[in-house]
């Protein structure tokens, strides 16, 4: 078994993410799981994700483990998600800006409906890709682009490239699951400015 660690990033990664990546690779090595690391730098995340998939499809990897560079992720995340043997399994986490909401969507017709379960494995319509495990064979059955952005006329917003992928997967018969228990050990890293105090 081989897993490709897939990391779209801009110029820098968060220090806590670097620590997470080091611990993940150490754990994989300890458990004799072969892995490769794929990092594509760029300001357009959809483009970076597509480039990573193209790169991984040329390898002998069995899984793509997506790790966003602004995430804290536990060392055992691959095993915790792979044990379910699903095509697509992810963790959910909070948005970084108010109003804070988790990024697991349960209904395509109403994006305000989010996963509310407190434990267990649950089928969702879509989920953010900050921590997601995908079997490589999924991409072989999808058409390009795997990632893109969609303009929503009704509310004058753009959907993220992760939503595009989830919709594409759903439309091609793939189910998406969120492991709520594993999600409790995942965090979305943000920034905060601390001002003068006396």
C-alpha positions as CSV (number, residue, x, y, z in Angstrom):
1,X,0.0,0.0,0.0
2,X,1.2,3.5,-0.9
3,X,-0.2,6.9,-0.1
4,X,0.6,10.2,-1.8
5,X,0.6,13.1,0.6
6,X,-0.9,15.9,-1.4
7,X,-0.3,19.5,-0.3
8,X,-1.4,22.6,-2.3
9,X,0.3,25.6,-0.8
10,X,1.2,29.2,-1.4
11,X,4.6,30.6,-0.5
12,X,4.8,29.4,3.1
13,X,3.2,26.8,5.3
14,X,2.0,27.2,8.9
15,X,4.6,26.0,11.5
16,X,2.0,23.8,13.1
17,X,1.3,22.2,9.8
18,X,5.0,21.5,9.2
19,X,5.0,19.7,12.6
20,X,1.9,17.7,11.6
21,X,3.5,16.7,8.3
22,X,6.7,15.6,10.1
23,X,4.7,13.5,12.6
24,X,2.6,11.9,9.8
25,X,5.6,10.9,7.8
26,X,7.3,9.5,10.9
27,X,4.2,7.5,11.7
28,X,3.9,6.1,8.2
29,X,7.6,5.1,8.2
30,X,7.2,3.4,11.6
31,X,4.2,1.4,10.3
32,X,6.0,0.5,7.0
33,X,3.5,2.4,4.8
34,X,5.2,3.6,1.6
35,X,4.5,7.3,0.8
36,X,5.4,10.1,-1.5
37,X,5.1,13.8,-1.0
38,X,3.6,16.1,-3.6
39,X,3.6,19.9,-3.0
40,X,2.6,22.3,-5.7
41,X,3.0,26.0,-5.0
42,X,0.6,28.6,-6.5
43,X,-1.9,31.2,-5.7
44,X,-4.8,29.4,-7.5
45,X,-5.6,26.4,-5.4
46,X,-7.8,24.7,-8.0
47,X,-4.9,24.7,-10.4
48,X,-2.5,23.4,-7.7
49,X,-4.9,20.5,-6.9
50,X,-5.3,19.6,-10.5
51,X,-1.5,19.6,-11.0
52,X,-1.1,17.3,-8.0
53,X,-3.6,14.8,-9.2
54,X,-1.9,14.7,-12.6
55,X,1.4,14.1,-10.9
56,X,0.1,11.3,-8.6
57,X,-1.7,9.5,-11.4
58,X,1.7,8.8,-12.9
59,X,2.8,7.0,-9.7
60,X,1.9,3.7,-8.1
61,X,0.1,5.3,-5.1
62,X,-3.2,3.7,-4.0
63,X,-4.5,6.8,-2.1
64,X,-4.2,10.5,-2.2
65,X,-4.2,12.1,1.3
66,X,-5.0,15.8,0.9
67,X,-3.4,17.9,3.6
68,X,-4.0,21.7,3.5
69,X,-1.0,23.7,4.7
70,X,-3.1,25.6,7.2
71,X,-4.2,22.5,9.1
72,X,-3.2,20.7,12.3
73,X,-3.6,17.0,11.6
74,X,-2.8,14.1,13.9
75,X,0.0,11.7,13.0
76,X,-2.3,8.7,12.7
77,X,-4.7,10.3,10.2
78,X,-4.0,7.9,7.3
79,X,-4.8,4.8,9.3
80,X,-7.9,6.4,10.9
81,X,-9.4,7.3,7.6
82,X,-8.2,4.3,5.6
83,X,-9.8,1.8,8.1
84,X,-13.2,2.7,6.7
85,X,-12.3,1.5,3.2
86,X,-14.4,4.1,1.5
87,X,-13.6,5.8,-1.8
88,X,-13.6,9.3,-0.1
89,X,-13.3,9.9,3.6
90,X,-12.6,13.2,5.2
91,X,-12.5,15.2,8.5
92,X,-14.6,18.3,9.0
93,X,-13.3,21.4,10.8
94,X,-14.3,25.0,11.4
95,X,-14.1,27.9,9.0
96,X,-11.5,30.5,10.0
97,X,-13.8,33.5,9.8
98,X,-17.1,34.4,11.4
99,X,-19.7,33.1,11.4
100,X,-17.8,29.9,12.3
101,X,-19.3,26.8,10.8
102,X,-18.1,23.3,10.1
103,X,-17.3,22.6,6.5
104,X,-19.4,19.4,6.1
105,X,-22.4,20.0,3.9
106,X,-25.3,17.5,4.0
107,X,-27.6,18.9,1.3
108,X,-26.8,20.2,-2.1
109,X,-30.0,22.2,-2.2
110,X,-29.3,24.0,1.1
111,X,-25.7,24.7,1.9
112,X,-26.7,26.1,5.3
113,X,-27.4,22.6,6.5
114,X,-24.2,21.2,8.0
115,X,-23.3,18.0,9.7
116,X,-24.3,18.1,13.3
117,X,-23.3,14.5,14.4
118,X,-21.1,14.3,17.5
119,X,-19.4,10.9,16.7
120,X,-19.3,8.2,14.1
121,X,-18.9,8.0,10.3
122,X,-21.5,9.9,8.3
123,X,-22.3,10.3,4.6
124,X,-22.3,13.9,3.4
125,X,-22.9,15.7,0.2
126,X,-19.6,17.7,0.3
127,X,-16.8,18.6,2.7
128,X,-13.8,20.8,2.7
129,X,-10.5,19.2,1.6
130,X,-8.2,20.3,4.3
131,X,-7.9,16.6,5.4
132,X,-9.3,14.1,2.9
133,X,-8.4,10.6,1.8
134,X,-9.3,9.6,-1.7
135,X,-8.6,6.3,-3.5
136,X,-6.6,7.0,-6.6
137,X,-9.0,5.0,-8.8
138,X,-11.7,7.7,-8.2
139,X,-9.8,10.2,-10.3
140,X,-9.4,7.7,-13.1
141,X,-13.2,7.7,-13.4
142,X,-13.7,11.5,-13.3
143,X,-13.4,14.0,-16.1
144,X,-11.1,17.0,-16.0
145,X,-11.0,19.5,-14.4
146,X,-11.1,17.7,-11.1
147,X,-11.1,21.1,-9.4
148,X,-12.6,24.4,-10.4
149,X,-14.7,27.3,-9.0
150,X,-18.4,27.9,-9.6
151,X,-20.2,31.2,-9.6
152,X,-23.5,31.2,-7.7
153,X,-25.8,33.8,-9.2
154,X,-28.4,33.7,-6.5
155,X,-26.1,34.9,-3.7
156,X,-23.3,36.4,-5.8
157,X,-20.6,34.1,-4.4
158,X,-18.1,31.6,-5.6
159,X,-18.0,28.0,-4.5
160,X,-14.6,26.5,-3.6
161,X,-12.8,23.9,-5.6
162,X,-13.5,21.3,-2.9
163,X,-17.2,21.7,-3.5
164,X,-16.6,21.3,-7.3
165,X,-14.8,18.0,-6.6
166,X,-17.4,16.7,-4.3
167,X,-20.2,17.5,-6.7
168,X,-18.2,15.8,-9.5
169,X,-17.7,12.8,-7.4
170,X,-21.4,12.6,-6.4
171,X,-22.5,13.0,-10.0
172,X,-20.3,10.0,-10.9
173,X,-21.7,7.7,-8.2
174,X,-19.1,8.2,-5.4
175,X,-20.2,8.6,-1.8
176,X,-18.4,11.0,0.6
177,X,-18.0,10.3,4.3
178,X,-16.9,12.3,7.3
179,X,-15.3,10.6,10.3
180,X,-16.5,12.8,13.2
181,X,-14.3,11.1,15.8
182,X,-11.1,11.7,13.7
183,X,-12.3,15.3,13.1
184,X,-12.1,16.1,16.8
185,X,-8.3,16.0,16.5
186,X,-8.1,18.2,13.4
187,X,-7.9,22.0,13.5
188,X,-8.0,24.8,11.0
189,X,-5.1,27.2,11.7
190,X,-5.8,30.9,11.6
191,X,-4.1,34.1,12.5
192,X,-4.9,36.8,15.0
193,X,-3.3,40.1,15.7
194,X,-2.6,40.9,19.3
195,X,-2.6,44.6,20.1
196,X,-0.9,46.6,22.9
197,X,-1.9,45.9,26.5
198,X,-0.7,47.3,29.8
